[in-house]
Amino acid sequence: MAAIVSESITLRTYPFGESDLVVSFLTRDKGKLRGVAKRARKPKSPFGAGLERLCCSRMTYYQRENRELVTLSGCEIIHSPFSLAGDYASALTLDFMAEVAECLLPPASADDRFYRLILSVTNHLEGRKEGAIWRALTYFAFWAVKLSGFLPELRVSEDSVALAREMAAQPVEAVRPEAWVRGANADLRRFLIHEIEMHAERRLLTAPLVEALANH
């Protein structure tokens, strides 16, 4: 059985047995997959830090026919947002992105636009520009809903509708040059999170933490 190597983004991991992990990861060519990473929790793991959430790597795995889980054998890190780990707001934004992607993306359905969205917003966060957190959260939520095919009529303020039109036409770095503040376009952000939760049929664990962050 030949090994498959795919550029991938790690979304989430779950403990499995004494030393293994079940990994949910988004591949660029085959979409979202789940697999078992054997010995991933051991000190000399062949995966290193490549299974941290939203780490981009070349994942090596084996896929057997009629098996739901693939077998992961290793990964080579391409890029990792480690620099954001020490900042709570940035780390929470990464958690939010990973949870939304995990909830919305169907299994084994390639979506290069969603893949590039995650990379683009992560790079924007790493730029640490003023307002980056709230721009990233709102931009990602808007495009996650749009790319998933259920963007409803925006029942929000005129300013928020104007911002949504900007986000539909511009990369995240180019959206409104003025500084963002915590409360800016909160109605749009809350509306989009509500739509995500309705579509996913579950409450997002990160959503109340995002709102708590906005209120401090």
Backbone as CSV, one residue per row, in Angstrom:
resi,resn,N_x,N_y,N_z,CA_x,CA_y,CA_z,C_x,C_y,C_z
1,MET,0.846,-1.189,0.000,0.000,0.000,0.000,0.886,1.245,0.000
2,ALA,0.722,2.068,-1.020,1.582,3.240,-1.191,1.199,4.346,-0.225
3,ALA,2.208,5.047,0.263,1.962,6.176,1.153,1.462,7.369,0.351
4,ILE,0.589,8.154,0.960,0.060,9.377,0.362,0.628,10.560,1.137
5,VAL,1.091,11.564,0.423,1.596,12.780,1.066,0.728,13.947,0.607
6,SER,0.119,14.640,1.562,-0.765,15.757,1.241,-0.416,16.961,2.094
7,GLU,-0.419,18.143,1.474,-0.302,19.366,2.260,-1.561,19.485,3.096
8,SER,-1.420,19.657,4.391,-2.554,19.550,5.309,-2.497,20.592,6.413
9,ILE,-3.675,20.848,6.985,-3.794,21.708,8.156,-4.456,20.888,9.262
10,THR,-3.811,20.779,10.400,-4.376,20.041,11.525,-5.508,20.848,12.154
11,LEU,-6.667,20.194,12.338,-7.819,20.869,12.923,-8.004,20.520,14.397
12,ARG,-7.920,19.221,14.715,-8.189,18.812,16.092,-7.600,17.434,16.338
13,THR,-7.237,17.158,17.575,-6.747,15.832,17.960,-7.509,15.333,19.179
14,TYR,-7.629,14.007,19.282,-8.306,13.361,20.392,-7.416,12.228,20.907
15,PRO,-7.287,12.086,22.214,-6.517,10.954,22.747,-7.149,9.631,22.337
16,PHE,-6.303,8.651,22.041,-6.778,7.334,21.614,-5.822,6.287,22.180
17,GLY,-6.322,5.483,23.075,-5.456,4.502,23.710,-4.450,5.183,24.628
18,GLU,-3.358,4.501,24.879,-2.353,5.017,25.803,-1.400,6.023,25.176
19,SER,-1.135,5.873,23.884,-0.105,6.728,23.286,-0.473,7.297,21.925
20,ASP,-1.651,6.987,21.421,-2.037,7.414,20.074,-2.957,8.628,20.112
21,LEU,-3.159,9.215,18.940,-4.104,10.311,18.777,-4.974,10.054,17.551
22,VAL,-6.241,10.414,17.640,-7.085,10.521,16.454,-6.985,11.972,15.992
23,VAL,-6.660,12.168,14.724,-6.394,13.507,14.187,-7.410,13.843,13.102
24,SER,-8.034,14.985,13.231,-8.860,15.531,12.157,-8.014,16.558,11.430
25,PHE,-7.833,16.385,10.131,-6.969,17.295,9.383,-7.555,17.588,8.011
26,LEU,-7.295,18.795,7.537,-7.804,19.243,6.245,-6.692,19.172,5.219
27,THR,-6.861,18.316,4.216,-5.868,18.212,3.152,-6.276,19.110,1.996
28,ARG,-5.292,19.556,1.267,-5.573,20.466,0.158,-6.219,19.734,-1.020
29,ASP,-5.885,18.458,-1.172,-6.352,17.732,-2.358,-7.500,16.768,-2.103
30,LYS,-7.717,16.357,-0.832,-8.756,15.368,-0.558,-9.769,15.817,0.487
31,GLY,-9.632,17.048,0.971,-10.588,17.547,1.947,-10.283,17.081,3.364
32,LYS,-11.309,17.114,4.205,-11.128,16.778,5.621,-11.097,15.265,5.811
33,LEU,-10.067,14.805,6.512,-9.900,13.385,6.810,-9.671,13.201,8.307
34,ARG,-9.847,11.976,8.759,-9.531,11.628,10.142,-8.639,10.397,10.117
35,GLY,-7.670,10.386,11.015,-6.749,9.256,11.028,-6.153,9.025,12.399
36,VAL,-5.512,7.879,12.548,-4.854,7.520,13.802,-3.360,7.766,13.667
37,ALA,-2.832,8.562,14.574,-1.389,8.821,14.623,-0.809,7.983,15.762
38,LYS,-0.191,6.888,15.411,0.329,5.960,16.425,1.566,6.550,17.096
39,ARG,1.618,6.386,18.409,2.731,6.837,19.254,2.900,8.364,19.223
40,ALA,1.852,9.078,18.830,1.954,10.542,18.724,2.121,11.211,20.076
41,ARG,1.748,10.534,21.158,1.866,11.125,22.493,3.138,10.680,23.209
42,LYS,3.971,9.950,22.515,5.250,9.529,23.074,6.267,10.661,22.961
43,PRO,7.293,10.684,23.835,8.308,11.747,23.775,9.032,11.827,22.436
44,LYS,9.297,10.685,21.810,9.991,10.676,20.521,9.011,10.398,19.385
45,SER,7.948,11.157,19.370,6.915,10.997,18.349,7.445,11.370,16.972
46,PRO,7.051,10.634,15.917,7.465,10.999,14.555,6.736,12.224,14.018
47,PHE,5.817,12.780,14.820,5.017,13.915,14.350,5.502,15.245,14.924
48,GLY,6.260,15.199,15.993,6.737,16.426,16.605,5.589,17.367,16.934
49,ALA,5.737,18.631,16.538,4.697,19.628,16.789,3.747,19.777,15.601
50,GLY,3.840,18.877,14.645,3.030,18.990,13.437,1.553,18.745,13.635
51,LEU,1.161,18.235,14.812,-0.254,17.974,15.068,-0.898,19.058,15.934
52,GLU,-0.167,20.163,16.160,-0.778,21.299,16.852,-1.821,21.939,15.944
53,ARG,-2.884,22.498,16.557,-3.997,22.989,15.737,-3.565,24.117,14.801
54,LEU,-4.037,23.995,13.570,-3.772,24.895,12.451,-2.310,24.923,12.008
55,CYS,-1.554,23.915,12.404,-0.210,23.759,11.854,-0.327,23.228,10.427
56,CYS,0.392,23.829,9.498,0.391,23.397,8.099,1.605,22.500,7.879
57,SER,1.379,21.315,7.332,2.469,20.359,7.161,2.202,19.452,5.963
58,ARG,3.231,18.737,5.578,3.061,17.657,4.599,2.817,16.381,5.378
59,MET,1.567,15.939,5.362,1.164,14.776,6.148,1.318,13.513,5.302
60,THR,1.954,12.507,5.890,2.109,11.212,5.229,1.154,10.220,5.880
61,TYR,0.361,9.550,5.047,-0.621,8.617,5.601,-0.925,7.499,4.596
62,TYR,-1.575,6.472,5.116,-1.996,5.320,4.316,-3.510,5.215,4.414
63,GLN,-4.141,4.980,3.278,-5.600,4.938,3.249,-6.057,3.613,2.632
64,ARG,-6.729,2.823,3.447,-7.247,1.544,2.971,-8.699,1.699,2.532
65,GLU,-9.070,0.951,1.529,-10.431,1.015,1.012,-11.418,0.560,2.076
66,ASN,-12.535,1.263,2.162,-13.612,0.951,3.100,-13.228,1.162,4.566
67,ARG,-12.139,1.898,4.815,-11.759,2.249,6.182,-12.043,3.732,6.408
68,GLU,-12.762,4.039,7.495,-13.090,5.441,7.769,-11.858,6.221,8.198
69,LEU,-11.000,5.602,8.996,-9.808,6.272,9.500,-8.583,5.884,8.684
70,VAL,-7.773,6.883,8.325,-6.500,6.600,7.666,-5.459,6.353,8.760
71,THR,-4.287,5.897,8.356,-3.186,5.684,9.291,-2.095,6.704,9.010
72,LEU,-1.821,7.572,9.972,-0.796,8.592,9.809,0.563,8.034,10.219
73,SER,1.580,8.342,9.430,2.915,7.833,9.740,3.935,8.926,10.028
74,GLY,3.627,10.183,9.702,4.569,11.261,9.964,4.138,12.546,9.294
75,CYS,4.829,13.627,9.617,4.522,14.905,8.967,5.754,15.797,8.988
76,GLU,5.801,16.654,7.997,6.892,17.632,7.868,6.284,19.028,7.918
77,ILE,6.629,19.790,8.929,6.014,21.107,9.115,6.410,22.065,7.992
78,ILE,5.398,22.712,7.410,5.612,23.771,6.424,5.570,25.125,7.113
79,HIS,4.544,25.302,7.907,4.400,26.562,8.656,3.542,26.303,9.879
80,SER,3.894,26.928,10.981,3.124,26.766,12.208,2.922,28.124,12.873
81,PRO,1.711,28.384,13.379,1.452,29.663,14.057,1.913,29.651,15.515
82,PHE,3.085,29.074,15.780,3.591,28.991,17.150,3.766,30.371,17.776
83,SER,4.068,31.371,16.951,4.337,32.706,17.481,3.108,33.317,18.149
84,LEU,1.910,32.765,17.853,0.677,33.306,18.416,0.278,32.622,19.718
85,ALA,0.981,31.549,20.079,0.562,30.738,21.221,0.582,31.510,22.528
86,GLY,1.469,32.483,22.654,1.592,33.224,23.902,0.581,34.336,24.077
87,ASP,-0.212,34.613,23.053,-1.210,35.686,23.134,-2.600,35.057,23.198
88,TYR,-3.317,35.299,24.300,-4.601,34.619,24.512,-5.601,34.923,23.405
89,ALA,-5.745,36.182,23.029,-6.738,36.556,22.015,-6.433,35.894,20.673
90,SER,-5.169,35.877,20.287,-4.780,35.246,19.019,-4.998,33.732,19.084
91,ALA,-4.619,33.124,20.203,-4.799,31.685,20.358,-6.278,31.313,20.324
92,LEU,-7.134,32.139,20.941,-8.568,31.890,20.912,-9.117,32.006,19.496
93,THR,-8.605,32.959,18.723,-9.032,33.092,17.333,-8.680,31.851,16.528
94,LEU,-7.487,31.292,16.753,-7.105,30.045,16.083,-8.021,28.910,16.505
95,ASP,-8.361,28.832,17.793,-9.275,27.801,18.278,-10.640,27.926,17.603
96,PHE,-11.114,29.166,17.466,-12.404,29.417,16.815,-12.374,28.947,15.363
97,MET,-11.326,29.294,14.641,-11.210,28.894,13.241,-11.183,27.381,13.094
98,ALA,-10.407,26.710,13.950,-10.307,25.252,13.876,-11.649,24.594,14.178
99,GLU,-12.372,25.126,15.184,-13.666,24.530,15.539,-14.687,24.723,14.426
100,VAL,-14.735,25.915,13.840,-15.689,26.181,12.762,-15.389,25.286,11.555
101,ALA,-14.118,25.165,11.180,-13.754,24.307,10.059,-14.127,22.856,10.338
102,GLU,-13.881,22.408,11.567,-14.229,21.037,11.940,-15.729,20.795,11.837
103,CYS,-16.536,21.798,12.233,-17.989,21.652,12.224,-18.595,21.731,10.823
104,LEU,-18.067,22.611,9.986,-18.722,22.912,8.712,-18.248,22.076,7.535
105,LEU,-16.988,21.669,7.536,-16.461,20.985,6.358,-16.922,19.531,6.305
106,PRO,-17.466,19.094,5.186,-17.849,17.684,5.058,-16.608,16.818,4.885
107,PRO,-16.691,15.533,5.225,-15.512,14.676,5.080,-15.182,14.401,3.615
108,ALA,-13.888,14.303,3.333,-13.379,13.878,2.028,-13.959,14.672,0.864
109,SER,-14.077,15.978,1.037,-14.572,16.837,-0.035,-13.620,18.024,-0.152
110,ALA,-12.760,17.986,-1.160,-11.710,18.998,-1.285,-12.310,20.384,-1.493
111,ASP,-11.761,21.367,-0.781,-12.205,22.753,-0.910,-10.973,23.644,-0.763
112,ASP,-10.315,23.935,-1.878,-9.084,24.711,-1.837,-9.327,26.127,-1.341
113,ARG,-10.516,26.669,-1.577,-10.810,28.031,-1.133,-10.844,28.105,0.394
114,PHE,-11.447,27.118,1.042,-11.490,27.105,2.503,-10.083,26.899,3.055
115,TYR,-9.330,26.065,2.392,-7.940,25.817,2.806,-7.142,27.125,2.756
116,ARG,-7.270,27.843,1.647,-6.538,29.103,1.503,-7.055,30.171,2.461
117,LEU,-8.348,30.114,2.797,-8.911,31.049,3.763,-8.220,30.909,5.118
118,ILE,-8.057,29.688,5.582,-7.403,29.458,6.871,-5.974,29.993,6.851
119,LEU,-5.233,29.703,5.792,-3.850,30.169,5.703,-3.778,31.692,5.660
120,SER,-4.664,32.312,4.901,-4.651,33.761,4.746,-4.949,34.464,6.066
121,VAL,-5.969,33.984,6.785,-6.342,34.624,8.041,-5.271,34.382,9.100
122,THR,-4.672,33.191,9.105,-3.586,32.912,10.047,-2.400,33.840,9.792
123,ASN,-2.046,34.027,8.529,-0.938,34.942,8.192,-1.259,36.372,8.622
124,HIS,-2.521,36.764,8.472,-2.929,38.102,8.891,-2.766,38.274,10.397
125,LEU,-3.140,37.266,11.154,-2.978,37.325,12.608,-1.509,37.466,12.997
126,GLU,-0.660,36.759,12.280,0.763,36.792,12.608,1.378,38.161,12.328
127,GLY,0.715,38.962,11.493,1.198,40.312,11.237,1.026,41.237,12.424
128,ARG,0.125,40.837,13.373,-0.090,41.575,14.622,-0.406,43.061,14.385
129,LYS,-1.168,43.340,13.333,-1.564,44.723,13.082,-2.704,45.111,14.020
130,GLU,-2.877,46.397,14.220,-3.947,46.872,15.099,-5.303,46.427,14.559
131,GLY,-6.100,45.827,15.416,-7.412,45.355,15.000,-7.401,44.006,14.314
132,ALA,-6.256,43.344,14.254,-6.148,42.090,13.499,-7.073,41.012,14.035
133,ILE,-7.228,40.931,15.355,-8.048,39.876,15.961,-9.490,39.962,15.471
134,TRP,-10.088,41.147,15.576,-11.505,41.285,15.238,-11.734,41.255,13.735
135,ARG,-10.791,41.780,12.981,-10.895,41.664,11.531,-10.829,40.191,11.118
136,ALA,-9.901,39.447,11.728,-9.730,38.035,11.392,-10.967,37.219,11.759
137,LEU,-11.505,37.437,12.968,-12.685,36.694,13.415,-13.880,36.925,12.494
138,THR,-14.139,38.198,12.185,-15.315,38.520,11.366,-15.129,38.065,9.930
139,TYR,-13.947,38.295,9.381,-13.664,37.903,8.004,-13.778,36.384,7.852
140,PHE,-13.175,35.646,8.778,-13.225,34.190,8.680,-14.662,33.675,8.816
141,ALA,-15.428,34.217,9.777,-16.805,33.770,9.964,-17.640,34.047,8.721
142,PHE,-17.450,35.230,8.114,-18.206,35.567,6.908,-17.913,34.580,5.787
143,TRP,-16.615,34.343,5.521,-16.272,33.460,4.407,-16.568,31.991,4.699
144,ALA,-16.506,31.589,5.961,-16.868,30.207,6.303,-18.333,29.955,5.962
145,VAL,-19.197,30.923,6.287,-20.622,30.796,5.968,-20.847,30.870,4.462
146,LYS,-20.153,31.784,3.801,-20.323,31.950,2.353,-19.846,30.715,1.580
147,LEU,-18.659,30.208,1.917,-18.113,29.052,1.203,-18.901,27.780,1.481
148,SER,-19.547,27.725,2.637,-20.347,26.539,2.974,-21.708,26.565,2.304
149,GLY,-22.029,27.683,1.663,-23.224,27.747,0.824,-24.513,28.101,1.541
150,PHE,-24.442,28.699,2.740,-25.690,29.040,3.413,-25.682,30.464,3.957
151,LEU,-25.038,31.381,3.267,-25.054,32.781,3.686,-26.460,33.345,3.477
152,PRO,-27.164,33.694,4.564,-28.534,34.204,4.422,-28.533,35.696,4.139
153,GLU,-29.718,36.259,4.005,-29.829,37.711,3.905,-29.326,38.306,5.216
154,LEU,-28.468,39.297,5.137,-27.853,39.869,6.327,-28.818,40.816,7.033
155,ARG,-29.342,40.358,8.156,-30.271,41.182,8.943,-29.459,41.904,10.034
156,VAL,-28.608,42.797,9.587,-27.729,43.534,10.492,-27.719,45.002,10.053
157,SER,-26.923,45.810,10.734,-26.890,47.239,10.454,-26.331,47.521,9.059
158,GLU,-26.610,48.731,8.575,-26.115,49.117,7.253,-24.588,49.108,7.205
159,ASP,-23.954,49.527,8.293,-22.485,49.513,8.338,-21.952,48.089,8.220
160,SER,-22.623,47.138,8.886,-22.174,45.749,8.830,-22.388,45.146,7.445
161,VAL,-23.481,45.499,6.806,-23.725,45.022,5.436,-22.650,45.570,4.503
162,ALA,-22.290,46.834,4.686,-21.231,47.424,3.862,-19.910,46.704,4.089
163,LEU,-19.633,46.365,5.347,-18.403,45.637,5.645,-18.417,44.258,5.001
164,ALA,-19.557,43.570,5.050,-19.662,42.248,4.440,-19.385,42.315,2.939
165,ARG,-19.852,43.384,2.301,-19.592,43.549,0.858,-18.102,43.761,0.610
166,GLU,-17.449,44.491,1.511,-15.998,44.663,1.398,-15.286,43.319,1.518
167,MET,-15.702,42.528,2.501,-15.054,41.245,2.748,-15.261,40.278,1.577
168,ALA,-16.369,40.417,0.892,-16.638,39.551,-0.249,-15.762,39.888,-1.443
169,ALA,-15.193,41.098,-1.448,-14.433,41.557,-2.607,-12.947,41.724,-2.349
170,GLN,-12.522,41.680,-1.060,-11.145,42.020,-0.736,-10.490,40.940,0.111
171,PRO,-9.174,40.802,0.008,-8.460,39.936,0.956,-8.507,40.550,2.338
172,VAL,-8.270,39.737,3.346,-8.431,40.195,4.729,-7.545,41.397,5.039
173,GLU,-6.352,41.470,4.469,-5.437,42.574,4.759,-5.957,43.909,4.244
174,ALA,-6.825,43.868,3.226,-7.262,45.102,2.577,-8.588,45.629,3.106
175,VAL,-9.212,44.903,4.044,-10.525,45.318,4.534,-10.383,46.490,5.494
176,ARG,-10.957,47.614,5.138,-11.020,48.827,5.957,-9.720,49.160,6.671
177,PRO,-9.014,50.120,6.173,-7.713,50.458,6.751,-7.781,51.063,8.147
178,GLU,-8.939,51.618,8.548,-8.994,52.245,9.868,-8.902,51.182,10.958
179,ALA,-8.478,51.592,12.157,-8.292,50.662,13.280,-9.630,50.069,13.708
180,TRP,-9.615,48.771,14.015,-10.794,48.090,14.532,-10.727,48.094,16.057
181,VAL,-11.890,48.123,16.674,-11.977,48.015,18.131,-12.832,46.803,18.475
182,ARG,-12.858,46.447,19.758,-13.558,45.225,20.174,-15.014,45.203,19.738
183,GLY,-15.701,46.343,19.864,-17.125,46.364,19.586,-17.478,46.594,18.129
184,ALA,-16.485,46.842,17.290,-16.778,47.158,15.886,-17.465,45.991,15.191
185,ASN,-18.624,46.285,14.605,-19.383,45.297,13.833,-19.661,44.020,14.621
186,ALA,-19.893,44.189,15.925,-20.212,43.034,16.768,-21.512,42.379,16.328
187,ASP,-22.460,43.180,15.798,-23.730,42.595,15.362,-23.523,41.639,14.199
188,LEU,-22.611,41.975,13.289,-22.323,41.084,12.165,-21.640,39.815,12.654
189,ARG,-20.668,39.954,13.544,-19.956,38.782,14.063,-20.916,37.830,14.779
190,ARG,-21.784,38.375,15.619,-22.729,37.543,16.365,-23.735,36.882,15.435
191,PHE,-24.164,37.629,14.413,-25.100,37.067,13.436,-24.474,35.877,12.718
192,LEU,-23.226,36.020,12.292,-22.555,34.944,11.562,-22.320,33.729,12.456
193,ILE,-21.922,33.955,13.702,-21.718,32.834,14.623,-23.034,32.099,14.857
194,HIS,-24.126,32.855,14.992,-25.440,32.232,15.158,-25.780,31.356,13.956
195,GLU,-25.519,31.844,12.748,-25.818,31.063,11.552,-24.961,29.789,11.497
196,ILE,-23.702,29.887,11.903,-22.834,28.709,11.939,-23.387,27.679,12.909
197,GLU,-23.808,28.136,14.091,-24.342,27.206,15.092,-25.645,26.572,14.617
198,MET,-26.474,27.330,13.944,-27.728,26.777,13.424,-27.451,25.703,12.382
199,HIS,-26.473,25.966,11.508,-26.167,25.002,10.445,-25.475,23.763,11.003
200,ALA,-24.583,23.965,11.967,-23.847,22.838,12.548,-24.688,22.062,13.555
201,GLU,-25.826,22.643,13.984,-26.727,22.032,14.973,-26.009,21.742,16.288
202,ARG,-25.160,22.659,16.676,-24.474,22.552,17.958,-23.941,23.929,18.336
203,ARG,-23.732,24.154,19.606,-23.153,25.401,20.064,-21.636,25.326,19.957
204,LEU,-21.045,26.399,19.496,-19.592,26.470,19.405,-19.005,26.691,20.795
205,LEU,-18.049,25.888,21.170,-17.424,26.028,22.480,-16.653,27.342,22.593
206,THR,-16.117,27.803,21.463,-15.307,29.022,21.486,-16.134,30.305,21.425
207,ALA,-17.404,30.216,21.018,-18.216,31.421,20.830,-18.371,32.237,22.112
208,PRO,-18.741,31.634,23.243,-18.853,32.461,24.455,-17.527,33.053,24.907
209,LEU,-16.418,32.390,24.614,-15.102,32.925,24.964,-14.787,34.143,24.099
210,VAL,-15.198,34.082,22.824,-14.999,35.229,21.921,-15.786,36.433,22.435
211,GLU,-17.051,36.204,22.844,-17.875,37.307,23.336,-17.326,37.857,24.649
212,ALA,-16.811,36.978,25.502,-16.205,37.437,26.753,-14.984,38.300,26.464
213,LEU,-14.227,37.911,25.434,-13.056,38.690,25.046,-13.476,40.079,24.572
214,ALA,-14.598,40.149,23.849,-15.084,41.425,23.318,-15.564,42.350,24.432
215,ASN,-15.988,41.771,25.546,-16.577,42.568,26.627,-15.549,43.041,27.648
216,HIS,-14.288,42.652,27.469,-13.254,43.055,28.432,-12.482,44.279,27.926
